[in-house]
């Protein structure tokens, strides 16, 4: 029984973290969808763009880059 409580708690923590990170983007997407369903013609979704730092691919050679002031 205790195992189920631990699993539910971990899922709740994960869900809260995910909503915290992506909540604004999800809210903007649902707002745009409701605007389209209400009949508006020109709807644009105002979401935040990912920065270049988050979309760069890396290798194991640059894995420790920028950790504790190391790297360029």
N, C-alpha and C positions, 0 to 999 in steps of 0.2 A: 504494500500500500504506500509505503514511504517513497518508493521509486516513482510512482505516478505523480506524487506531489512535487518531486524534484523536476521531473520532465515538464510538468505544467508551468512551474516557476521559470525554468530555462526558456520555454517558448514565450512566456509573457515578457521576460527581459529582452529577448531577441525582437519581439514585435514592437516593444516600446522604443528600442534603439533604431529600428528600421523606420518607424513613423517619424521619429525625431530627425533622422537624416534626410528623408525624402518627403516629408509632410508637405512642404511648400510646393514642390513640383506636382505631387499628387493632387493637391487642392486646385492648382492651376489647370491641370488636365481635366478634372471633373467640372470645373467652372466653364471651360471651353466647350465641353461636351453638352452641358446643360444649355449653353447659349445656342449651340447648333440645333438642339432639339426644340428650342423655343422659337426657332425660325429666323435667327439672325443670319445674314449672308456672309459677311466678311469677318471671320473669327480668327484671331491669332492667339496662340498659346504663349504666355509670358512666363517661361521657365528659366531657371539659371543654367548657364552653360558650364560644362566641366572645364576646369582650367587645364592648360597644357601639361602641367605637372602631373595631373591625375590620369592623363590619357597616354602618357609616354610608355613605350615598352622598354623593358630592361632585361639585362642578363645577369648572370651571377658575378660577372666582373665588376659591375657597378652597384651590387647589392648593398655594400656598406657605405656607399657615397652619401654624404651629408649626415652621417650618424656621428654625434658628439663632435661636430666641427671638423670631421675628416672630409676629404674630398675637395672638389673645386667649388 
